[in-house]
Amino acid sequence: MREHRLQLRPKISRKTSHEMILMFAKHGDHNERNVFKSDADVKRYMEHRGIDFEKLVDLCRNFKENVPYFENLVGSTWSISAGCKAAVVDKVGGKEKCVVEGPGTITLSTYWAHAETAYKARTDTVEASSFTELQTAIVSGMASIEAYINHRAELWNNTNPKEMLADSFTKKVSFDEKVDVWIPKMTGGTKLDKGTRNWMDFQELKKIRDNVSIHSKVSGMGTSFAELAKNANIIRTGISGLLIQLHILFKERIPSVIIRFFFAPEAEVVEFNNDKNKPYPVAPADRSPLGCSG
């Protein structure tokens, strides 16, 4: 008897591993004070640390391997013990934005937490061959993108009180307006490049969110495994790729989970022979994510 399901490829390509390490070095949220302006700068740094860059590239093709010095393993959410108190404080004004008394948890960044949820749901999509998990990944991913723009607007408002960017129940601002109007205002005129694969894939995912996840028009839903694998792959560019693009646009360090999300292994459909439990790929994986420069 033969069975079909999704799985992640066991390794990423050598080119993808190479781009991932450089992304962590040049744009990751690590504590290394060096500013790496070129790939050669990164390789010289690794050599100074006694690391063979080419061997590291081969090692990191196994996606469970971490990138030394540049991959920050700290997450967005912290546990608070009983009797303790924690707060998220505005760096500019010193105002407490969120206060929690333990036992409990506190999340340092809303967009970061949504990105973590989306990344986990994408993995669960493949492991369970689940369309509902894909929808969770898409909804959380898009929430992360909008939360990131709101995060940047909050920073803008702290230093530009006479040109506040506000989105409220009484004055609702659409996502498109935030992209087309807010972003150029905050960057001094630089627009988000919508000619990228990131934006095109984002639009494809938005259709799924709008027509299936949020405003479902039918009582049932379904997808082929080939389509599920395709969407599990484009979510890397459409969500994490766009988040990377935004971080680079604002010259802000990128949380590790977003970089991991972008370079994650491809999903593919495999056919298992239950008698031998041996997989046979039956559908080619979708395109690999593009490496980002900057």
Secondary structure as the mmCIF struct_conf table of DSSP 4:
data_model
#
loop_
_struct_conf.conf_type_id
_struct_conf.id
_struct_conf.beg_label_comp_id
_struct_conf.beg_label_asym_id
_struct_conf.beg_label_seq_id
_struct_conf.end_label_comp_id
_struct_conf.end_label_asym_id
_struct_conf.end_label_seq_id
STRN STRN1 ARG A 2 LEU A 8
BEND BEND1 PRO A 10 LYS A 11
HELX_RH_AL_P HELX_RH_AL_P1 ARG A 14 HIS A 27
STRN STRN2 GLY A 28 GLY A 28
BEND BEND2 SER A 38 SER A 38
HELX_RH_AL_P HELX_RH_AL_P2 ASP A 39 HIS A 48
TURN_TY1_P TURN_TY1_P1 ARG A 49 GLY A 50
HELX_RH_AL_P HELX_RH_AL_P3 PHE A 53 LEU A 59
TURN_TY1_P TURN_TY1_P2 CYS A 60 ARG A 61
BEND BEND3 ASN A 62 ASN A 62
TURN_TY1_P TURN_TY1_P3 PHE A 63 LYS A 64
BEND BEND4 GLU A 65 GLU A 65
TURN_TY1_P TURN_TY1_P4 PRO A 68 PHE A 70
BEND BEND5 SER A 76 SER A 76
STRN STRN3 THR A 77 ILE A 80
TURN_TY1_P TURN_TY1_P5 ALA A 82 GLY A 83
STRN STRN4 LYS A 85 VAL A 89
TURN_TY1_P TURN_TY1_P6 LYS A 91 GLY A 93
STRN STRN5 GLU A 96 GLU A 101
BEND BEND6 GLY A 102 PRO A 103
STRN STRN6 GLY A 104 THR A 107
BEND BEND7 LEU A 108 LEU A 108
HELX_RH_AL_P HELX_RH_AL_P4 THR A 110 ALA A 128
TURN_TY1_P TURN_TY1_P7 SER A 129 SER A 129
HELX_RH_AL_P HELX_RH_AL_P5 PHE A 131 THR A 159
TURN_TY1_P TURN_TY1_P8 PRO A 161 LYS A 162
BEND BEND8 GLU A 163 GLU A 163
BEND BEND9 PHE A 169 LYS A 171
HELX_RH_AL_P HELX_RH_AL_P6 PHE A 175 GLU A 177
HELX_RH_PI_P HELX_RH_PI_P1 LYS A 178 TRP A 182
HELX_RH_AL_P HELX_RH_AL_P7 ILE A 183 THR A 187
TURN_TY1_P TURN_TY1_P9 GLY A 188 GLY A 188
BEND BEND10 GLY A 189 GLY A 189
HELX_LH_PP_P HELX_LH_PP_P1 THR A 190 LEU A 192
TURN_TY1_P TURN_TY1_P10 LYS A 194 GLY A 195
BEND BEND11 THR A 196 THR A 196
HELX_RH_AL_P HELX_RH_AL_P8 ARG A 197 ILE A 208
HELX_RH_PI_P HELX_RH_PI_P2 ARG A 209 ILE A 214
BEND BEND12 HIS A 215 HIS A 215
BEND BEND13 VAL A 218 SER A 219
HELX_RH_AL_P HELX_RH_AL_P9 PHE A 225 ILE A 235
HELX_RH_PI_P HELX_RH_PI_P3 ARG A 236 GLY A 241
HELX_RH_AL_P HELX_RH_AL_P10 LEU A 242 LEU A 249
TURN_TY1_P TURN_TY1_P11 PHE A 250 LYS A 251
HELX_LH_PP_P HELX_LH_PP_P2 ARG A 253 ARG A 253
STRN STRN7 ILE A 254 ILE A 254
HELX_LH_PP_P HELX_LH_PP_P3 PRO A 255 PRO A 255
HELX_RH_AL_P HELX_RH_AL_P11 SER A 256 PHE A 262
TURN_TY1_P TURN_TY1_P12 PHE A 263 PHE A 263
HELX_LH_PP_P HELX_LH_PP_P4 ALA A 264 GLU A 266
STRN STRN8 ALA A 267 ASN A 273
TURN_TY1_P TURN_TY1_P13 ASN A 274 ASN A 277
STRN STRN9 LYS A 278 ALA A 283
HELX_LH_PP_P HELX_LH_PP_P5 ARG A 287 CYS A 292
#
